[in-house]
Amino acid sequence: MLDWMLDNFWVTLLIWFSLYLSDFALTMRSARLYQDGGIQHVVYEKGIELTPYYRKDIAAQRWISPRFLFMLGLSCLVLWMVWSLDQWFGPEALLFEMVSGAYLLLEVSIHVRHARNLVYLSRLKSSQGVSGKIEYSSWLTLEISALDLLAFAALFLAVYWLTSQVFFAGGAIACAVTALRQWRLSRKERKT
């Protein structure tokens, strides 16, 4: 199945497009749950979105986001360019497989977090199983997210070692790099 997907650029692109679009939709759903009131148990210092680039659009619940559309277009262009390079270098080239793994598996890990957040926020909204109030500083939220992503990086690395499919190495690298980026941002925000 993985080979079939990677051999068909348009399938990989459609999967990427769907994951990226659903990531945005799930983020907006979480933001709406959080911002529409009724959640008295938790406060996030800088809102629900972790990526500074998207924070304003998510906070404004802007469904048509120029930032999102730009990044979606850019990422599709990058996938096409990498696929084109692989076609030029031949079947031994594994760059498209690695980059696809980086894009898709990072999104898979983010979708797992979205599922958890939607359940969490839904329970908070109806006060099911929770009492009291907690405030999360932005740096702590980023640090927890970085730890989650490192766990996914370790999982994808283990799968790579078991299968030798660079698709999973790409996922491990993307999760580790994103975790490092979030860790640095967490340290920076903690100092301020």
C-alpha positions in Angstrom: 0.0 0.0 0.0 2.8 2.4 0.9 4.6 1.7 -2.3 1.5 2.2 -4.3 0.8 5.5 -2.7 4.4 6.7 -3.3 4.4 5.5 -6.9 1.3 7.7 -7.5 2.1 11.3 -7.0 -1.5 12.4 -7.2 -2.6 9.9 -4.5 0.2 11.2 -2.1 -0.8 14.8 -2.9 -4.5 14.1 -2.3 -3.7 12.4 1.1 -1.4 15.4 2.0 -4.1 17.9 1.0 -6.7 16.1 3.0 -4.6 15.8 6.1 -3.5 19.4 6.0 -7.1 20.6 5.4 -8.5 18.4 8.2 -5.7 19.7 10.5 -6.9 23.2 10.0 -10.6 22.2 10.3 -9.9 20.3 13.6 -7.9 23.2 14.9 -10.8 25.5 14.2 -13.2 23.1 15.8 -11.0 23.1 19.0 -10.7 26.8 18.9 -14.5 27.2 18.6 -15.0 24.8 21.6 -12.5 26.8 23.6 -13.5 30.3 22.7 -17.3 30.0 22.6 -17.4 30.0 26.4 -18.5 27.4 28.8 -15.0 26.1 29.5 -14.3 27.4 33.0 -11.7 24.8 34.0 -8.8 25.7 31.8 -7.1 28.8 30.3 -4.4 28.8 27.7 -2.2 31.8 27.9 -2.0 32.4 24.1 -5.0 30.4 23.0 -5.3 27.0 21.6 -3.0 27.3 18.6 0.7 26.4 19.2 2.1 27.7 15.9 2.7 31.5 16.1 2.3 31.8 12.4 -1.4 30.7 12.6 -2.4 32.1 16.0 -4.1 35.3 14.8 -6.2 33.4 12.2 -7.2 30.7 14.6 -8.0 33.2 17.4 -10.2 35.1 14.9 -11.7 31.8 13.7 -10.9 32.9 10.2 -12.0 29.9 8.0 -10.5 31.5 4.9 -6.9 32.1 6.0 -4.4 33.5 3.5 -1.6 32.1 5.6 -3.1 28.6 5.5 -3.7 28.8 1.8 -0.2 30.0 1.1 1.4 27.2 3.2 -0.9 24.6 1.6 0.2 25.8 -1.9 3.8 26.0 -0.9 3.8 22.5 0.6 2.1 21.0 -2.5 4.7 22.8 -4.7 7.6 21.3 -2.6 6.1 17.8 -2.9 5.8 18.2 -6.6 9.4 19.4 -6.9 10.7 16.6 -4.8 8.7 14.1 -6.8 10.1 15.6 -10.0 13.7 15.2 -8.7 13.0 11.6 -7.8 11.7 11.0 -11.3 14.8 12.5 -12.8 17.2 10.5 -10.6 15.4 7.2 -11.1 13.9 4.5 -8.8 16.9 4.5 -6.4 16.1 8.0 -5.3 14.2 8.0 -2.0 13.9 11.7 -1.4 10.2 11.8 -2.3 9.5 8.8 0.0 11.3 10.6 2.9 9.7 14.0 2.3 6.3 12.3 2.0 6.9 10.5 5.3 7.9 13.8 6.9 4.8 15.6 5.7 2.2 12.8 6.2 3.5 11.3 9.5 3.9 14.7 11.2 0.3 15.4 10.3 -0.8 11.9 11.6 0.8 12.8 15.0 -0.9 16.1 15.0 -4.2 14.4 14.2 -3.8 12.2 17.2 -3.4 15.3 19.4 -6.4 16.8 17.8 -8.5 13.8 18.7 -7.3 14.0 22.3 -7.9 17.7 22.5 -11.4 17.5 21.1 -12.4 14.9 23.7 -10.6 16.9 26.4 -12.3 20.2 25.5 -15.7 18.5 25.1 -15.4 17.1 28.6 -14.3 20.5 30.0 -17.2 22.2 28.3 -19.7 20.0 30.1 -17.6 19.7 33.3 -17.5 16.0 33.0 -14.8 14.5 35.1 -13.1 17.8 36.0 -13.3 20.4 38.7 -11.3 23.4 39.6 -9.4 25.6 37.3 -5.9 25.5 35.7 -4.0 28.0 33.6 -1.4 26.8 31.1 1.4 29.1 30.3 2.4 29.1 26.6 5.8 27.8 27.3 4.4 24.8 29.2 1.9 24.0 26.5 4.8 24.0 23.9 7.0 21.9 26.1 4.3 19.2 26.5 3.7 19.3 22.7 7.4 18.9 22.1 7.5 15.8 24.4 4.5 14.3 22.5 6.3 14.9 19.2 9.5 13.3 20.5 7.4 10.2 21.4 6.1 10.0 17.9 9.6 10.5 16.5 10.8 7.6 18.6 7.9 5.4 17.4 8.5 6.3 13.7 12.2 5.7 14.1 11.5 2.2 15.6 9.2 1.4 12.6 12.0 2.6 10.3 14.5 0.2 12.0 12.0 -2.6 11.6 11.0 -2.0 8.0 13.9 0.0 6.5 11.3 2.2 4.8 12.7 5.8 4.7 9.1 7.0 4.8 9.2 6.4 8.5 12.6 7.9 8.9 11.1 11.1 7.3 8.3 11.0 9.8 10.8 10.6 12.7 12.9 13.5 11.4 9.9 15.8 10.9 8.6 15.1 14.4 12.0 15.5 16.0 12.7 18.8 14.2 9.2 20.1 15.1 9.7 19.1 18.7 13.1 20.9 18.8 11.5 24.0 17.3 8.7 23.9 19.9 11.2 23.2 22.7 13.3 26.3 21.6 10.1 28.4 21.4 9.1 27.2 24.9 12.5 28.2 26.3 12.3 31.6 24.7 8.7 32.2 26.0 9.7 31.0 29.4 12.4 33.7 29.6 10.0 36.4 28.7 
